[in-house]
Amino acid sequence: MGTNAGSRKGETDGNGGLDNTHVTAAYARWAPVYDLVFAAVMRNGRRNIAAAANQHKGGLILDVGIGTGLELPMFDRSLRIVGVDLSLPMLERAARRVRETGLSGIEGLALMDGRRLGFADACFDAVVAPYVLTVLPEPEASLDEWLRVLKPGGEIILVNHVGADAGPLAAMEIWLARRSKALGWRPEFPWAILGDWLAARPHLILTERRRIAPFGLFTLTRITKP
Ligand SMILES: C[S@@+](CC[C@H](N)C(=O)[O-])C[C@H]1O[C@@H](n2cnc3c(N)ncnc32)[C@H](O)[C@@H]1O
């Protein structure tokens, strides 16, 4: 299993001014309190991601941006999970979770940039990325990389916040977007990023796009590679 495809310092951009330096700095700050702040409010999305991944019984699953590994206990025991993340403090918490809970089926945890994975082509049955796409400096390039490591018949399973098209929520998201670098994610992430990426790759199949609780704030997206 390859490790540490790394990130280039100051690497930009294409996503609300975020780059890997901002992201690693933000998640070094978030890591100690991440579970306290984000475990409950984003649990339903992780459950949806795991329910979709669990359909790949016995499969090898890549979890990109695994963070502190909150989704790990939700995966079916038959799955073999490889988790990668750009943030060492987040990854260390995931490793501690695996040790302390005695979770089985975790094949490896690696410090790695989701845009440059140290894995061979077509080796995973599914790539899951809960709450990660809005964090990545180059979401389209990352999606291409996930597609590369996916077996034919495999799927990319995403949950993330998709910005509102209009109205007060959209205005608030645009206001919050000025704080993207400090937050470590992009609150106004438009569906068009995914939509345009899919439109340019007509062989891919969008099998699900569904707003989920709480309050339809997050969107579950499933994409199959034929
Ligand atoms: C909002 S957290 C989500 C963590 C976890 N998936 C969850 O559901 O709680 C985003 C994670 O993506 C990671 N991340 C950001 N950019 C990344 C990149 N280029 N490659 C891999 N992981 C990245 C961050 O370090 C952070 O742990």
The ligand as an SDF file (V2000), in Angstrom:
LIG
                    3D

 27 29  0  0  0  0  0  0  0  0999 V2000
  -14.8130   17.9510    6.9130 C   0  0  0  0  0  0  0  0  0  0  0  0
  -13.5290   16.7910    7.1790 S   0  0  0  0  0  0  0  0  0  0  0  0
  -14.3940   15.2620    6.9320 C   0  0  0  0  0  0  0  0  0  0  0  0
  -13.7810   14.1380    7.7220 C   0  0  0  0  0  0  0  0  0  0  0  0
  -14.5760   12.8370    7.7350 C   0  0  0  0  0  0  0  0  0  0  0  0
  -14.7320   12.2970    6.3980 N   0  0  0  0  0  0  0  0  0  0  0  0
  -15.9190   13.0210    8.3950 C   0  0  0  0  0  0  0  0  0  0  0  0
  -16.9370   12.6330    7.8140 O   0  0  0  0  0  0  0  0  0  0  0  0
  -15.9550   13.5320    9.5010 O   0  0  0  0  0  0  0  0  0  0  0  0
  -12.5470   16.9520    5.7240 C   0  0  0  0  0  0  0  0  0  0  0  0
  -11.2880   16.1060    5.7580 C   0  0  0  0  0  0  0  0  0  0  0  0
  -10.6710   16.1210    4.4640 O   0  0  0  0  0  0  0  0  0  0  0  0
   -9.2690   16.1940    4.6560 C   0  0  0  0  0  0  0  0  0  0  0  0
   -8.6390   16.7130    3.4320 N   0  0  0  0  0  0  0  0  0  0  0  0
   -8.6300   17.9700    2.9880 C   0  0  0  0  0  0  0  0  0  0  0  0
   -7.9640   18.0660    1.8310 N   0  0  0  0  0  0  0  0  0  0  0  0
   -7.5270   16.8290    1.5360 C   0  0  0  0  0  0  0  0  0  0  0  0
   -6.7640   16.2820    0.4620 C   0  0  0  0  0  0  0  0  0  0  0  0
   -6.3270   17.0400   -0.5490 N   0  0  0  0  0  0  0  0  0  0  0  0
   -6.4980   14.9700    0.4910 N   0  0  0  0  0  0  0  0  0  0  0  0
   -6.9340   14.1890    1.5000 C   0  0  0  0  0  0  0  0  0  0  0  0
   -7.6660   14.6500    2.5430 N   0  0  0  0  0  0  0  0  0  0  0  0
   -7.9540   15.9560    2.5620 C   0  0  0  0  0  0  0  0  0  0  0  0
   -9.1150   17.1110    5.8560 C   0  0  0  0  0  0  0  0  0  0  0  0
   -7.8340   17.0050    6.4330 O   0  0  0  0  0  0  0  0  0  0  0  0
  -10.2480   16.6120    6.7540 C   0  0  0  0  0  0  0  0  0  0  0  0
   -9.8220   15.5760    7.5920 O   0  0  0  0  0  0  0  0  0  0  0  0
  1  2  1  0
  2  3  1  0
  2 10  1  0
  3  4  1  0
  4  5  1  0
  5  6  1  0
  5  7  1  0
  7  8  2  0
  7  9  1  0
 10 11  1  0
 11 12  1  0
 11 26  1  0
 12 13  1  0
 13 14  1  0
 13 24  1  0
 14 15  1  0
 14 23  1  0
 15 16  2  0
 16 17  1  0
 17 18  1  0
 17 23  2  0
 18 19  1  0
 18 20  2  0
 20 21  1  0
 21 22  2  0
 22 23  1  0
 24 25  1  0
 24 26  1  0
 26 27  1  0
M  CHG  2   2   1   9  -1
M  END
$$$$
